[in-house]
Amino acid sequence: MNAAEIARHLQGRKILSGWIARCPAHEDRNPSLSLKDAADGKVLVYCHAGCEQEKVVAALKARGLWPQPDFMQQSRIIAEYDYGDESGQLLYQVVRTEPKGFFQRHPDAFGKWVNRKGKRQVLYRLREVLEAPIVFVVEGEKDVETLRSYGFVATTNAGGAKAPWLPE
């Protein structure tokens, strides 16, 4: 659920900085609720009539219009696979969760994680792949690590067999 979907359910409209709709926390004749998608995927809400944010969020939840926590918050991380560039600099991670799930995240300029696919997609263990005369291509990072434990060089793409191979 994003700002546009919430606004649509509230018969809101698009404005320059996001969306505006009638606030569900009070009897609103003039739309006073601003909605905007934040860079981290969260929805920002603000009632210009003065409703407390907790009351706005509670009213949206009561209508089923508030984003539910995603699987990353309900799951526990069991493995992190670093994807680096040619020099070994970290570009992003593929994270495995339990129950079984995967997501990508990349570091931002402040040392925090952004739970979103990295801009540049590369092969897993790219630096090793570039230096090896023989490379095994396998379905996922776990399989790469198994082969590495036997002394082989292996790689995969983020997403394993389900992800398309990019031209680069």
C-alpha positions in Angstrom: 0.0 0.0 0.0 1.5 3.3 -1.1 0.4 7.0 -0.9 -1.3 6.9 -4.2 -3.4 3.8 -3.3 -4.4 5.3 0.1 -5.3 8.6 -1.5 -7.4 6.8 -4.2 -9.4 5.0 -1.6 -10.0 8.3 0.2 -11.1 10.0 -3.1 -8.0 12.1 -2.9 -6.1 13.8 -5.7 -2.5 14.3 -6.9 -0.7 17.5 -5.9 2.8 18.7 -6.7 4.4 17.2 -3.6 2.4 14.0 -3.3 -1.3 13.5 -2.6 -4.1 15.2 -0.7 -7.3 13.6 0.7 -9.9 14.0 3.4 -8.5 13.0 6.7 -10.2 9.8 8.1 -9.4 10.8 11.7 -11.9 13.7 11.8 -15.0 15.0 9.9 -13.1 16.6 7.0 -15.0 18.7 4.5 -11.8 20.2 2.9 -9.1 17.7 2.2 -6.4 18.2 4.8 -4.4 15.0 4.8 -1.1 15.1 2.9 0.3 11.8 1.8 3.8 11.1 0.3 6.0 8.1 -0.4 9.3 8.3 1.4 12.6 7.1 -0.2 12.7 4.1 2.2 9.3 2.8 1.1 7.3 4.2 4.1 4.2 6.3 3.6 4.3 9.8 5.2 1.0 11.3 6.4 0.3 14.7 7.8 -3.1 16.3 8.8 -3.1 20.0 8.2 -6.2 20.3 10.4 -4.1 19.2 13.4 -4.9 15.5 14.0 -2.2 13.6 15.8 -0.3 11.3 13.5 -1.2 8.3 15.7 -4.9 9.0 15.2 -4.5 9.4 11.5 -2.6 6.1 11.2 -5.2 4.3 13.5 -8.0 5.6 11.3 -6.2 4.4 8.2 -5.5 1.0 9.8 -9.2 0.7 10.8 -10.1 1.1 7.1 -7.4 -1.4 6.0 -5.5 1.4 4.3 -2.2 1.3 6.1 0.8 -0.6 4.8 1.3 -3.9 6.7 4.9 -4.8 7.7 6.6 -6.6 4.9 8.1 -10.1 5.2 11.6 -8.6 6.1 10.2 -7.3 9.4 8.3 -10.5 10.2 11.1 -12.9 9.2 14.6 -13.4 10.6 17.7 -13.1 8.5 19.7 -16.4 8.2 22.2 -15.4 5.5 23.7 -12.4 3.9 25.5 -12.6 0.5 27.7 -9.7 -0.5 27.8 -8.6 -4.1 30.9 -6.5 -4.9 32.3 -4.8 -7.9 35.6 -5.6 -9.7 37.7 -4.3 -6.9 35.6 -6.0 -4.1 33.7 -2.8 -3.1 30.3 -3.8 -1.7 27.5 -2.9 -4.1 24.6 -4.7 -2.4 23.5 -7.8 -0.5 21.1 -10.6 -1.2 19.5 -11.5 2.2 17.9 -14.9 2.9 15.2 -15.0 5.5 13.4 -17.7 7.5 10.7 -18.6 6.5 12.4 -18.9 3.2 12.5 -15.6 1.4 15.0 -13.3 -0.3 15.4 -9.6 -0.7 18.1 -7.2 -1.8 19.5 -4.2 0.1 22.3 -1.7 -0.6 24.2 0.7 1.7 23.3 4.3 1.6 25.7 7.3 2.1 25.1 7.2 5.9 26.0 3.5 6.5 22.4 2.4 6.7 20.6 -0.2 4.6 18.1 0.6 1.9 15.9 -2.5 1.3 15.8 -2.2 -2.4 17.6 -3.6 -5.4 20.9 -2.1 -6.2 21.4 0.1 -9.3 24.2 -1.9 -10.7 23.6 -5.7 -10.8 26.7 -7.9 -11.0 27.6 -11.6 -10.7 28.0 -13.0 -7.2 31.7 -13.1 -6.3 32.6 -11.1 -9.4 36.2 -10.5 -8.5 36.9 -14.2 -8.2 35.0 -14.9 -11.5 37.2 -12.4 -13.3 40.4 -14.0 -12.2 39.4 -17.7 -12.7 40.0 -19.8 -15.8 37.1 -22.1 -15.0 33.8 -20.9 -13.3 30.8 -23.0 -12.4 27.4 -21.2 -12.8 24.9 -22.4 -10.3 21.4 -21.6 -9.2 22.0 -19.6 -6.0 24.4 -18.1 -3.5 24.2 -21.1 -1.2 25.3 -23.4 -4.0 28.2 -21.1 -4.8 29.3 -21.2 -1.2 29.1 -25.0 -1.2 31.3 -25.3 -4.3 33.8 -22.7 -2.8 34.1 -24.9 0.3 35.5 -27.6 -2.1 37.9 -25.1 -3.7 36.0 -24.3 -6.9 35.1 -20.9 -8.3 31.4 -20.5 -8.8 28.9 -17.7 -9.4 25.2 -16.9 -9.8 23.1 -13.9 -10.5 20.9 -12.2 -7.9 17.6 -14.1 -7.9 19.0 -17.4 -9.0 17.2 -19.4 -11.7 14.1 -17.2 -11.5 15.9 -14.0 -12.5 16.8 -13.1 -16.0 20.4 -12.7 -17.0 21.2 -9.1 -17.8 23.2 -8.3 -21.0 26.1 -6.8 -19.0 
